[in-house]
């Protein structure tokens, strides 16, 4: 089942389980970007764990998959429309569903292409959704959290924000900004009992590398010296990384776990490739990882007919 209206909050006294997690109270969770991928899976997992879930989608037409997933498990959630780039949408959602105990900023878009081929509008579209939208929604829900002196904010960033991805520079830069935002406000909000966490998945089998990603308008521009390399980069990605892409269900389970775990860390790097990249950086081998990227792209480019 799914619900689209407001219902009364059920609050029960919370205890602690043996693994240190706070037992779910029917706390209200607001999740963005729930039409597919991490957002959809997190909404279903959270509803199944007893949270009062508000799952939002930018386009209501794309909410059918979420409804089917909820119905298949006999779960309830409120489904609503939210465009995180629209200040009126944000104000309406924040007011309608107050109090929000946990915010999950998951909405994101990816536009593939060289930085020289992305238009100004495309660059800004990525940042408006991935960074400024998350900041605006966080600001909207932070006020009531500050007054109640409790809350949790989980920002879904990406490994790209730490290591950068070629031909996805706008996406990587927006996620790097989100990680830095997380680390900054975590300190600001800590005295008020509000935890802020960054989740940074590597490649996983979600629509951000499928239908939620799109090429830049100039992606195939024959006059661009980088366009053919951009296409080669996607081929290298498909051939080398996607077969190793992780299960998005594991990320969703971790996000739900982070909704209630005591004393969460600042950052959670998730996925085999993400952990490998972190190990390379820790060992001082970031340069080797960069050269590996370059070799793979050049090899794919030479194979281009």
ChimeraX attribute file (.defattr): number of C-alpha atoms within 10 A of each C-alpha:
attribute: neighborCount
match mode: 1-to-1
recipient: residues
	/A:1	14
	/A:2	17
	/A:3	15
	/A:4	13
	/A:5	12
	/A:6	10
	/A:7	10
	/A:8	6
	/A:9	12
	/A:10	11
	/A:11	12
	/A:12	11
	/A:13	8
	/A:14	11
	/A:15	12
	/A:16	13
	/A:17	10
	/A:18	7
	/A:19	8
	/A:20	12
	/A:21	16
	/A:22	16
	/A:23	16
	/A:24	19
	/A:25	17
	/A:26	19
	/A:27	20
	/A:28	22
	/A:29	25
	/A:30	23
	/A:31	26
	/A:32	27
	/A:33	26
	/A:34	27
	/A:35	25
	/A:36	21
	/A:37	20
	/A:38	30
	/A:39	27
	/A:40	27
	/A:41	24
	/A:42	27
	/A:43	35
	/A:44	27
	/A:45	22
	/A:46	26
	/A:47	24
	/A:48	18
	/A:49	16
	/A:50	16
	/A:51	24
	/A:52	28
	/A:53	27
	/A:54	27
	/A:55	28
	/A:56	27
	/A:57	24
	/A:58	19
	/A:59	13
	/A:60	13
	/A:61	10
	/A:62	13
	/A:63	21
	/A:64	12
	/A:65	14
	/A:66	24
	/A:67	21
	/A:68	13
	/A:69	17
	/A:70	22
	/A:71	15
	/A:72	10
	/A:73	12
	/A:74	12
	/A:75	19
	/A:76	22
	/A:77	25
	/A:78	21
	/A:79	22
	/A:80	19
	/A:81	20
	/A:82	24
	/A:83	18
	/A:84	27
	/A:85	20
	/A:86	14
	/A:87	14
	/A:88	12
	/A:89	15
	/A:90	22
	/A:91	15
	/A:92	12
	/A:93	19
	/A:94	20
	/A:95	13
	/A:96	12
	/A:97	17
	/A:98	13
	/A:99	17
	/A:100	23
	/A:101	23
	/A:102	27
	/A:103	24
	/A:104	27
	/A:105	26
	/A:106	23
	/A:107	27
	/A:108	24
	/A:109	21
	/A:110	28
	/A:111	24
	/A:112	26
	/A:113	28
	/A:114	24
	/A:115	16
	/A:116	13
	/A:117	21
	/A:118	22
	/A:119	14
	/A:120	10
	/A:121	8
	/A:122	17
	/A:123	19
	/A:124	16
	/A:125	18
	/A:126	22
	/A:127	23
	/A:128	20
	/A:129	21
	/A:130	29
	/A:131	28
	/A:132	19
	/A:133	22
	/A:134	26
	/A:135	18
	/A:136	18
	/A:137	23
	/A:138	19
	/A:139	13
	/A:140	18
	/A:141	25
	/A:142	23
	/A:143	11
	/A:144	18
	/A:145	21
	/A:146	15
	/A:147	9
	/A:148	14
	/A:149	15
	/A:150	19
	/A:151	24
	/A:152	24
	/A:153	25
	/A:154	24
	/A:155	27
	/A:156	26
	/A:157	32
	/A:158	26
	/A:159	26
	/A:160	22
	/A:161	23
	/A:162	20
	/A:163	18
	/A:164	18
	/A:165	17
	/A:166	21
	/A:167	26
	/A:168	20
	/A:169	21
	/A:170	28
	/A:171	26
	/A:172	24
	/A:173	22
	/A:174	25
	/A:175	27
	/A:176	21
	/A:177	19
	/A:178	25
	/A:179	25
	/A:180	13
	/A:181	17
	/A:182	24
	/A:183	16
	/A:184	12
	/A:185	15
	/A:186	19
	/A:187	14
	/A:188	12
	/A:189	19
	/A:190	14
	/A:191	12
	/A:192	15
	/A:193	14
	/A:194	22
	/A:195	25
	/A:196	26
	/A:197	25
	/A:198	27
	/A:199	24
	/A:200	23
	/A:201	24
	/A:202	24
	/A:203	25
	/A:204	25
	/A:205	18
	/A:206	18
	/A:207	15
	/A:208	18
	/A:209	18
	/A:210	10
	/A:211	11
	/A:212	14
	/A:213	14
	/A:214	15
	/A:215	17
	/A:216	20
	/A:217	14
	/A:218	17
	/A:219	22
	/A:220	16
	/A:221	13
	/A:222	10
	/A:223	9
	/A:224	14
	/A:225	12
	/A:226	19
	/A:227	20
	/A:228	17
	/A:229	22
	/A:230	23
	/A:231	22
	/A:232	21
	/A:233	26
	/A:234	17
	/A:235	18
	/A:236	20
	/A:237	18
	/A:238	13
	/A:239	13
	/A:240	12
	/A:241	15
	/A:242	14
	/A:243	12
	/A:244	15
	/A:245	16
	/A:246	20
	/A:247	14
	/A:248	20
	/A:249	18
	/A:250	16
	/A:251	24
	/A:252	21
	/A:253	17
	/A:254	16
	/A:255	26
	/A:256	24
	/A:257	17
	/A:258	21
	/A:259	26
	/A:260	19
	/A:261	16
	/A:262	14
	/A:263	10
	/A:264	16
	/A:265	13
	/A:266	16
	/A:267	17
	/A:268	21
	/A:269	20
	/A:270	20
	/A:271	22
	/A:272	16
	/A:273	19
	/A:274	21
	/A:275	16
	/A:276	13
	/A:277	20
	/A:278	18
	/A:279	13
	/A:280	15
	/A:281	16
	/A:282	10
	/A:283	9
	/A:284	10
	/A:285	13
	/A:286	16
	/A:287	11
	/A:288	12
	/A:289	15
	/A:290	14
	/A:291	11
	/A:292	12
	/A:293	16
	/A:294	14
	/A:295	13
	/A:296	17
	/A:297	22
	/A:298	16
	/A:299	13
	/A:300	19
	/A:301	18
	/A:302	10
	/A:303	10
	/A:304	12
	/A:305	4
